[in-house]
Amino acid sequence: MSEYLNRPDVKEALHIPAKVSQPFSICNDTIIEVYKSRIDASAWIYKEMMTNYKLMHYSGNSDGAVPTSGTRAWITKMGLNATTPERNYTTSTNSNYTG
């Protein structure tokens, strides 16, 4: 994925300015540390968005970075209420996968 997203033609299609010289990295430790150092992390943007938009939280059951249990804990910590019960989804490419 990183190789693909760092291709010049893909960057151009995504409107990434040429002045952005840092290559895309799936797990960027510097950004993760800055993100974790903020007390509110990304919670502030969700609070702003909830005033104008309906939000869907999705978490795959095999996501090593943000597992489903972490997503549930994060939603609870923010004091959010689900309007639709949690449910499994299956993909057409692998009927044994739910997420």
N, C-alpha and C positions, 0 to 999 in steps of 0.2 A: 504494500500500500504506500509506504513512504517513497519508494522509487517512482511509482506512478505519479503521486502528488507533487513530486519535485521536478517532473518533466516540464520544460519551458512551455510546451503547447497547452498542458493542463493548467499551469499557473495563469497563462494568458486567458484561457476559457473561464477561469474562476475570478478573473479581474484582479489578480494579485499584482500590485505595482512592482515594476522592475527594481525599485529601490529596496525592496524587502529581500535582503540577501541571506537571511537565516533560513536554512532548509527546514522543511516540515519534518517533525519527529513525532511518532505516535505517543511516546511517553517521554516528555521533556521534563527532566528532574527540576530544572530551574523554575519553570512555570508552576509545577506542582508545589514546590516549596513556597512560592509567593502566594499561591492559592490557599494553601493550608495555613499560612501566617495571618490571613485575614480572619477575624473573628466570625464575620458573617458569611464568609466564602461567597457563594453565589446566591445566598438566600435573599439578598436585597433585590435582585432582579426579578425573582419569582414574585415577591410582594408587589413590586411595581406592575408586573405583567398581569397579575390576578385581578387588577382593577378593570382591565379592558378585555381580557382574553380568557377562554377556558384552556386549561393546561392538561396534558396527558403525561403521566410519568411512566416510563417504560424501563424495565430492567431485565436483562436476560439472565437465565439461571446459571449460565456458564461464564459470566463476565468476571474476570479475575480482578479488574480494577475497581469496579463498583458492583458488588454482588447484590442480589435481591434483598438480602437481610440488611445491607447498608442503606439501600434505598428506602426500605421500610422505616428504619431508624431515623433517617434524615427527615422524612415526611412527618413522622411523629414529633420529632424535636421542633419542627417549624409550627406545629399545632394545626396542620392542615387536615381537613376531613375529606374522605373519599366520597364522591357522589355516585360512583359506580363500583360495585364490588370487584375485587381483584379476580382475574381469570387467566387461564392459560391460552396461549395461541400456538398453533402449529404451523410449520412452513410446508409448502408443497414439495420442497426438495428433500425433506427428511421428516417423515411422519412421526418419528420417535422423539423429535426435539420439541420441547415446549419452553416458552420463555415469556 
